[in-house]
Amino acid sequence: MKSTKEKIINILIDNKDKYISGESISEKLEVSRASVWKHIKNLEKEGYQIESKTSQGYKLIGRTDTANPSYEISHRLKTSFMGQRVDYFKTIDSTNIQANKIASQSPEGTVVLADEQTKGKGRIGRTWVSEQNKGLYFSTILKPDIALMQAPFITQLVAASLTKTFLDLGIEISIKWPNDLIYKGKKVAGILTEMSAEIDHISYIIVGIGINLYKKDFEDEIKDKATSFANEGIEIDRIEFLRKFFPNFEDLYEKFKAGDKRECLDILRSRSAVLGREVYKIKEGERVKVFARDIDDMGNLIVEHESGQVETVFTGEISIRGLDSYI
C-alpha cells in the first residue's frame, strides 16, 4: 500500500516538466490541499526539487542524491513482483542482514536498498566496503520452489541478469566465475547469495549485490583489482539501472524456474572472463593452475589440470584468479 507522499511524487513523476495543481492532486488522492502542501514540503526536505507557482501548482524539476529512490524504482515498474517493494535506508549494517530479518514476512521480490553499509558482506567472509553514495548496494528476497541442488545456480542467474542490464546500457561487462563482474580487467560488482532452507525445501534466498558506481579512491590492497564506473568515465544513474535490472532479473528467474536456462547460460559462456584461459583455482590459500574449459548446465566451472585431469568446480569456498592479474 503506497503512502500519500509516495502517491504524490508518483503523480509529479508522471507529469514531469509540467505543472499540476494542488487541487488536482488533492481530488485525485482524496486528501486536503493542506495535506498535499505538507507532503510536498517533506519531499523537498528529502531531496526532491519541486517548483511551486501560484495558480499553476507544482512541477518536479529533479532530485539530489539524498532523495528516497524507492518511490521512483517501483513506480510503473514492468515486473510482476521483482522490485515492487523497496525498503530504503540511508545507512544500514548490511542489506543482506536486514533482508534476512524480514524475509519470512515479506513477499518475494522485496528489495532492501541502502546508501551506505557499515558491515557490508562479501563472499567467503570478506568485507564489501560500502561508502555512502559511492555505489549501489541492495539485496533481493527470493522464494523459489526448486530443489536444493538447483539453488547455487541463482548466483549465476544474477550475474547474467546484471550483465544483460549493463549490455542494454552499452557497457561491455564480463563475468569472473562465479560472482564478480569485470570491466577492463577489474572488479566493478560482486554478488553474495545466502539461503535459509529445511531438509526438503528452501525457505528463502537472499541475493546481495554491490556495484562500484562513484568511488574514486580504493585501498592499496585492492586498487589493482577493483575500479568504479566513475573512474572509467561512465555515469550510471542507480534508479535507471534498477528499473532496467529488475525486469531482466524477473524474466531470467521465471525462465529458470520453468526449467529454461538457455539464455542465462548463453550469457554466462559468451561473457565469461575466464573461459579459454589458464587461471588459478584457489582454495584455502592453495593455488592450482588450471585451464577453464566450460561452464556446465548447472553453472559449475569445468577445468582441466596440467596433468590432463578434468574437474568440475562447484561454487563455495573456491576463488578464481588470473595468472598475472586479478583476471
Secondary structure, DSSP 8 states (H G I E B T S, - for coil): ---HHHHHHHHHHHTTTS-B-HHHHHHHHT--HHHHHHHHHHHHHHTEEEEEETTTEEEEEEE-TTS-THHHHHTT-S-SSTTSSEEEEEEES-HHHHHHHHGGGS-TT-EEEEEEESS-B-GGG-B--B-TTSEEEEEEEE-----GGGTTHHHHHHHHHHHHHHHHTT---EEETTTEEEETTEEEEEEEEEEEE-SSSEEEEEEEEEEESS-----TTTTTTB--TTTTT----HHHHHHHHHHHHHHHHHHHHTT--HHHHHHHHHTBSSTTSEEEEEETTEEEEEEEEEE-TTS-EEEEETTS-EEEE-SSS-EEEESSS--
